[in-house]
Amino acid sequence: MTAEQFFFYAFAAMTVASAAMVITVRNPVYAVLSLVLTFVASAGLWLLLEAEFLAIALVLVYVGAVMVLFLFVVMMLDINLARLKEGFIRYLPLGVAVAVAMALMMALVVGPEHFGLERVPAPERHGPEYSNTEALGRVLYTVYVYPFEIASVILTVAIVAAIALTLRRRPHTKYQNPDEQIAVRREDRVRLVSMKPERRE
């Protein structure tokens, strides 16, 4: 086994294991952190394919920005874990059936008869003057310009929705209105009472 094959199987196993943890762990924060590990392992696979720009973009954009936003939203939503665990046993058989069906479909589609070095050759090695960033930009802004713009709009809507979820009103949280604090007057908060002096006998 060569070093490239060793790193491929290591990153692939890490990706599969962390992706399984995303849907199996009970704590949403741990699920988000597992998804971060999935992205990092996927970036390693991109590096093996000589797609350095995609690997760096995956780490910087998704791990450094999007997943931080997801983690912030999950921690701000006050998710009731006890309520989420109530229907776990009830929907467990359905979830197992769906998981088995998806595994069978993936085995039929991504099988040795459809993939492998015999059918899909390894990517050709490029020289130091080759720039995959330039090649990706040419394809992205010519052939796939409309899907690129649609994806950017969807991501913007997702960010706005996440911010709207964190700004919702909670019944047991005390809020202060800054406008009312600025506009307050002394007469509204302090009342002077005139009392006659009392003499102690």
Secondary structure, 3 states (H helix, E strand, C coil): CCHHHHHHHHHHHHHHHHHHHHHHCCCHHHHHHHHHHHHHHHHHHHHHCCCHHHHHHHHHHHHHHHHHHHHHHHHHCCCCHHHHHHCCCCCHHHHHHHHHHHHHHHHHHCCCCCCCCCCCCCCCCCCCCCCHHHHHHHHHCCCCHHHHHHHHHHHHHHHHHHHHHHCCCCCCCCCCCHHHHHCCCHHHHCCCCCCCCCCCC
